[in-house]
Amino acid sequence: MSREDYVSNFVRNALGLPIGYDFGLSSSDINTIAEYLSGSKSPERVFDAPVNSVLNTIKSKILDERLGSGKPFVRKALWPEGVDFASALTHDADRLTAPLSHVMKVRKRFSLSLIIKRILSLDDPYWNIEKMVNLEAELNFTSSFYLLVHDYNLNDRGDYIKSIAAKGWDVGLHGSFGTHESAERMREDLSVFEKETGQKPKGIREHYLKFNPSKTWQIMEDLGFMYDTTWGFNQKPGFRAGVCFPYHPPSSDFEPLDILELPLVLMDTSLWGYMHLQEEEGFAEVEQAISKVKERNGL
């Protein structure tokens, strides 16, 4: 498939256009969409969304032409029930527990009461999956948990993980270091995951967001993942893909891959780890990100 054909298919699907709607793509439009969706380029300003901007220009052009000729403008809504935007909440489970020595080393992260409970073996500040699930259940929300099975065993947590998967929570793989460039390493992690959970993961996010656009998507595709949600910035929130809703990335010859990329828009570690923000400052960044996504009908 040519770059132009890949981009044309993406535009038609992203805008929900029925067959018969004509839209012209300039060389600049084709280059912009191809470069960002292939991962060869990222915005300099974090909340710039050049792919969204091209789509909006095309949509406005078609709308003007349809209305100018007295014809209706009909297209498929991007989200169910035509809502403005959608949300996918995800959790990277880098640890399921930690020894007391480690908890004391990073004790500034936790309240004094939680430290005392850990010393008395009454609570574990690193066993947060159950806490998240209980909170989300109260809010009628389900999310995704990515397990770093290369680094730990589920042990007595295995039955609980299987139970939440049965109740609608998504349990995926947190790919360990090196899997983003090695099918063999990825296959090893998959084998461990299937042994530990009794199921094959649908989704994946790479540890520390390690990613090589020329290799990683193809490795994931070949091993049967349905989606990835790695492609985002480590140091800051933003639209690294140049777009803030799911898309099928291109192969090296611009065939659309079956795997779906859910671009990562915001990571909590960016706020308190890289940007060194306090809680109120961090929450303001979260609200800004939601606002920017909503403006673009994104995810």
Disulfide bonds with the S-S distance in Angstrom:
none
